[in-house]
């Protein structure tokens, strides 16, 4: 742990230096002072697009409030009037999207423009995109960047970005007003925000825990976030969550316990009350470096390489999510949601098609897939099939497919043995499919059997009458007992198929 607070010293020194040298170096000029017709046209377009965008936003808010007031009356005329008012919304939303695209395009086009200043004989400054006319020297060697435009005024900067004005004082206490008519409309967005906040806090906690050895409790984190959001609502706060950058800085500076958060909160209160004006000139680049140095220490490539060795689909999902958050910045929530969607999709695919193989005896005595291990079938008269997945509505169709595939590969088979030690759960769809497959096989003179079913699975089959339908002789306690019994009944088993495997009992 460092003896001196390096981050605090860097902030103080950078703020002092920025103040002394005038690091920000900003000015405002009228559009008429820009001596370039093309640039003036784009600035006027941007100014007009921004004004119209603000007008549309206000119109949409007014329409929403007006329609809600009409609907509160409750009669049919009021509802019809509200519907008429809301009919304006699609057109305004379309125009709003168009204006947003215009603003983004113009800002991109103006981003790289550099201006040079020239003082005229009357004392006014003119700004040129290229070299000023010959014979008129520049006022200085500065290159001005366009920062924005508003009401005919252009903001120019020849320096760097600083923190700027920080609102002083603490938020006031207010009891939140709950609009119950908006709860359903806001619920989807609220759930997404809660999910993203929880995921962000949990991910940074686990990242830091790998280096500190601390145990992370996701339940406590979720409860803490909920209580923090409830308390924050009384002070008109934003949605509360753990900060990735702030936690990274805390971990890098040696914070070990939650006391850091309390001390940090007290320090923020003191700054808001007494020191906001002194932080105006703090360069944003300094803050960026502090955060980047802290976050870089949490970036680990080795786990990603290891994940690629273990689960390539999961590793690919992680890489796609990482790239998506960069591409979609600052709307990183969309990148995170993309990662969540890909993870859920991968899970559903794996659940829909669990591991299922026709098995036979390997040279070491264990059972393995015939195709993967190129094994000789145990018998032509019965087929052992291993199914490692719960029998639910998601994958019952795949269960039927693997059974029928086994019957197709072994047309002489009189029994299909499902090695069900990997079946942990079964629902009504699974029970129905087992019954349906059993009846279908029975019509073809084939018996469906099970071995190693867990208690909860067999209990469901017993209550549903499937055990009675198939007969208790169709259920075996373990696969080895089943194989020995079937070899005695049908004979002609491959050599060694009916013996005990040459592995310890606990390794089955």
N, C-alpha and C positions, 0 to 999 in steps of 0.2 A: 504493500500500500504506500503511495507517495507521501512524503512528509509535508510537501507544499501543495496547495490546491492549484495545480497547473491550469485547469480550465478557467477558474475564476481570474487568475492572473492574466491569462490570454485575453479574456473579455475586457478587463479593465484597461490593459495596455492598448488594445485595438481601438476601444472607444475613445480613449484620450488622443491617440494619434489621428484618428478619423476627424475628431473635432478640430485639432490644430491645423491640419492641412486642407480642410474643407473637402473631405473625401466625396461627399454626396454630389455637390456641384450641379444643382438643378436650376432651371429657369423656365418661365412660361412666356410664350410669344403669341401674337395673333397669327392666324393662318395667312393673312396678307403679307406677313414678313418672310414667307417662304417664296423664294424666287425660282420656282419650278412649277409650270402649269400642270404637268402630269401628277406630281406629288400633291399639289394643292387639291386637285380633283379627287384623289384617293382619300385625302384627309377629310374632305367635305363629305364624301360618301360614308366614311367610317363614322363621322359625327352624326350624320342623319340616321344611319342604321342603328346606332346605339340609342339615339333618342326614341326612334320608333319601337325598338325592342323594349325599352322601359315603359312606353305607353301601352304596348300590348300586355305586358305583365300586369300593369295596373288595371287594364280593362278586364282581364280574365279574373282577377281577384274580385273586382266589383261585381261582375256577372255571377260569380259563385255566391257572394254574400246576398245579392238581390234574389237569386233563385231560392236560396235557403229560407229567406224571410217570407217569400211567397208560399213555400211548401209548409211552413209552420201554421198557416191559416187552416190547412186541412181540407178545404172544400175542393171540389173538382175544378172549378174555375181557376183557383189559385195554382193547382197542380198543372193545369194546361198552360197558364201564363208562364210558370217556371220552365216548362218544357220549351216554350217559345223563346225564352231568354237564353236557355242553354243551347239552342240551335246555332247560336253565333260562335260557340266555342270551337268547333272543328275548323272553321275558316281562320279564326285567329291563331289557333295552334299551328296550322299549316304555315301561316305567314311568320309566326314566331320562329319556327324551325328554319325557314328561309333566311330570316334576318340574322339568326345565329351563325348560319353558314357564311353569310356575307361578312360578318364581323370577324370570324376566324380567318377567312381568306385574306381580308385586308390587313389584319394584324401580322399575318405571316409575310405578306408582301412588303410591309413597312419595317419589318424587324431588322433587316440588315442595312437599312438606309443610314448613311452617315452624312452629316451636314457640316459645312464650314461657314463661319460668320464673317461678315464684312460691314464695317461702319460707314454709312453714307455721310455726305457733307452736312446734312441736316441733323446728324447725331443719331439717326435711327439705324438699327441693325437689320441687315438682310441675311438670309441663310440660303446657301447654295449647296446643291447636291454634289456638284463637281467643283473644279477649280473656279474661283471667282474671276470676273473679267480682268484682263491685264491692266496694270496701272492702278488697281485698287488692292492694296495689301490687306491680308487678313488681320483681324483684330488680335488674334492669337493663334496658336497652333492646335487648339483643341478640336476634337471631332465630336459633334453632338449626335446623340442617338434619340430617336423618337420613343417617348415613353407612353404617349396617349394623347387623345384629343377630347375636349369637352366644351360645348357652347362656344365654338369658334376659337378656343385657346389650345395651343399645342404645348405639351409638356416635353421639354428636352433635358437630356442629362449628358454631361461630359465626365462624370465620375462613376461611382459604384452605388449599388443599392444599400440602403441602411434600414434599420428597424423602423425608424420614423416615429410618429406620434403613437404612444401607448395610452389608451384610456385610463385615467387615474381613478382610484377609489374602488370600493368593493360593491358587488351586486347587492341590490336591496332584497329583503325578504318579502315574498308575495305568495299567497296561497294560490296554487294553480287552478285555473278554471277549466273544468272538464266539459267538453262538448260531446255528449254521448252520440249525437247524430253523425259525428265524424269518425267514431271509433272504428267501424267496419272499413271505411275508406282508407284509413291510415294504418290498419293492422298489417297488411302485407309489407309495406315499407318498414314498419316498426320491427317486424320479425327479421327482415333482412339485415337491418342495422344491428339488432341484438346478436344475430348470428355472426356477423363480421366482427363486431366488438369482442365477442367471446373468443372467436378464433384467433384474433390478433393477440389478445392478452395471453391466451394459452400457449400460442406458438413462441412468443418471446420468453415466457416463463420456462418452457421446456428447453429453449436454446440456452438460457443462462444456467438452468439447473444442470446441464451436462458438464459444465465447468466447475460448478460449486458443489455438486453432489447432493443438493437439496431435493426433497420430495415435493412434487407439485400436486396439489389437490384441485382438480377441475371443478368439483362440486363447491368448494369454498370460494373459488374464483367467481363462479357464476352467481352465488349468493351475494358476494361482495359487490359485484357489478350491479346487481338488482337494487341493493340497498343504496348504493352510491347514486344511481339514477333517480331513485325515489327522493333522496335528500336534495339532489341537484335541481329537481323540478321546482322546489320552493325558492330557488334563486335564479330561475330562467337560464339554466346552464345548457350547454350542448350535451349530446349523448355522451355518457361517461364510459371510458374503456381504458385499458392499459396502453401506454404510449410506447411504441417500439423504440423510437429514438431516445426518449427520456430514460427508459429502463436500461438501454444499452450504455448511455452515458453514466448512469448510476453504477452499473456493474463495473465499468472501466475505472471509475474513481474509487472503487473499493467498498461500496455499500454492501452490507451483509444482511440487514434486517429491515423490517417494516418501519423502524424508527427514522430511516432515511426519508420516507414519504412524508412523515409528520414535520420533520425539520425543513424539508423542501417546501411544503405548503406554507409554513410560517414565514419562510424567506420570501415567497411569492407575495404574501399579504403585505409584508414590510415594503417590498418594491412598489406594489400598487398604491400604497398609501403615501410614500415619501420620495421614491427615487425614479419614477417613470420618465421625468424630463431629462435625467442624466443618461438615459439609454437611447436617446433619439439617434445618436450618431454611430451606434454599434453596427459595423458592417455585417450584412447578412452572409457574406462569404465566410466570415469567421464562425458564425453559427453552423453553416453548412459543413465546414471542416471538422468542427467538434463532433457533430453527429456522424459524419462519414467515418471518422477515425474509430468511433465507438462501435458503429454498426459493422465495419469491416472485420473487427475482431470476432464477430459472431458468425461470419460467413465461413462455412466449412465444406470443403469439396469432398473430403473422404467419405462422409455418410452417403453422399449422392452416388459416388462410385460403388460403395458397398450395396446401396439399394439397387443399382443397375445389375449387380451380380445376382441379387436375391429375387427382385421383382422388377422386370424391365418395364412393364406397363405402368406400375406405380411410379417408377423413376421418371418415365417419359411424361406422366401427368404432372409431376413436380416441376420439370423443366418448362413445360407448356404454361403452367400457372405463373412461374417466375417471369417468363418472357411476356406473358399477357399483362401482368401488372406494370411492366415497364412501358409497353406499347400503349396501354390505356391510361397511363398516368395523365392527370392527377386522379382520375376516376378509378383508383386501384380496386375499389369494391367490385367492379365488373370482372377484373382479372381473377379475384378470389372466388367469385361466384362461378366463373368458368371452371376453376379447379375443383370446386365442390361438385358441379354437375358431372365433370369427367370422372371423379372418384365414385359418385353414386352409380353412374353408368357402368363403370368397370365392375363394381360390386354386384350389380344386377346381372351382368353377363356371367360372372363367375357363379352366382347363385343359380342362375337358370341352367347352367351346364356344369354341375359338380364333377369331380373325378369319378369315373365309372369305367371298369374294365372287366373283360372276361379273364379270369385268372387261372393259373396252373402252378405246379410245384417247381420252384427253382432248385438248383443243385444244393444250396445250403439248407433246404428244407422249408423255407418261407414261401409264401404265395406272392406271385407277381403277375403283371399283365402279360398276356400271351404275345401280343403284337410287339410291345416295347422290349421284351426280353427274349423274343423268338423261342417260346417254349412249346413243348408238345402238350396237347390237351390232356387233361386227366382222364376223361372218358368221352365216348361218343353218345352215351346214354343219359348223362346229366351234365349240366353246365353251371359252374360256380361263377357268379357275377358279383363283383365288389362295387358297392354304391356308397360313396363318401359324401353324403349331403342330406340335409333335412328334407323330408317329403312334405312340401308345402305347395300352394297354388302356383308358385313361381316356377317350379321345376318338375311337376308331375308329368308333363308331356315328355320330358327328357327321360324320366324313369321308364315310361312305357316304351320309348324308342330303343333304349339299351336292352330291355327284355326281349322285344321282338327281333332286334338285331342278333341277339344270342340264339334265338330259336331259328332264325334264318341261316346262320352259320353252321348250326348243328341240327339238321332236320330230323335226325334219329333220336334226339333227346326226349326223354320221358319226364324229366324234372329240371326246373330252373332253381338253383339255390342262390338266394340273395344274401351275400355276406354283409349284414347290416349293422356291424359294430360302429360304423361311422354315421349312422342315422341318429341324430340327437333330438329331433322333433318331428311331429307329424300333425297336420291339421285336417279339417274335414275334407278338403280337396284331395289330400294325400290318401286318406282312408278310402275315399270313393274310387280313386284311381287304382289302388291295390285290389279292391274288390272287383273292379271292372277287368283288370288284367288277369286276375285269377280265374274269373269266369270264362274269359276268352281263351285262356290256355287250357282250361278243363274241357272245353268243347273239342279241342284238338288232341285230347288224351295226355296233356302235359300238366304236371303238378307244380305249383308255385310254392317254394319253401323259403324259410328265413333262418339265419343263425346269428347269435350274438346280439339280438335286439336289446336295447336298454329298457329298463323297467318302465319309464314313462311312455315309451313308444308302444311296448307290448300291451300296457294297460289300456291305451286308446283303442288298439285293435280288438282287445277283449270286450270292451264296452260296446264297440260297434258291431260285434258279432263276426268279425273277420276270422278270429281264431277258431270259432265254431265252424265257420264255413270251410276253412282249409283243413281243419283237424289238428289236434295238438301234436300229432306225429310230424307235422310240417314245420314245427318250430324246434330249434336246437339251441342249447345253451352257448355253444361256441362253434367255430368253423371246423375245428379238428374233429370234434364229435360228429358233426354233420358229414364230413368227408368219409370218415370210417364207416358210418352207417350206410351211406349211399353206395360206397364201393362194395359192401357186403350184399346190398339189395340188387344192384345192377351188374356187379362184376366188371371184368375187363378194364380195370383201372391201370393207368401207367405205373410202372415200377416205382415204389416209394411214395405213391400218392396218399396212401392210407396211414403212413407212419407219422409219429410225432415229429415236428420240426426240430432240427438240431440247433435250436437257439434257446436262451433262457426264457422262462415263462413270462417274465415282465417285459420282454422285448416284442411280444406279439402285437 
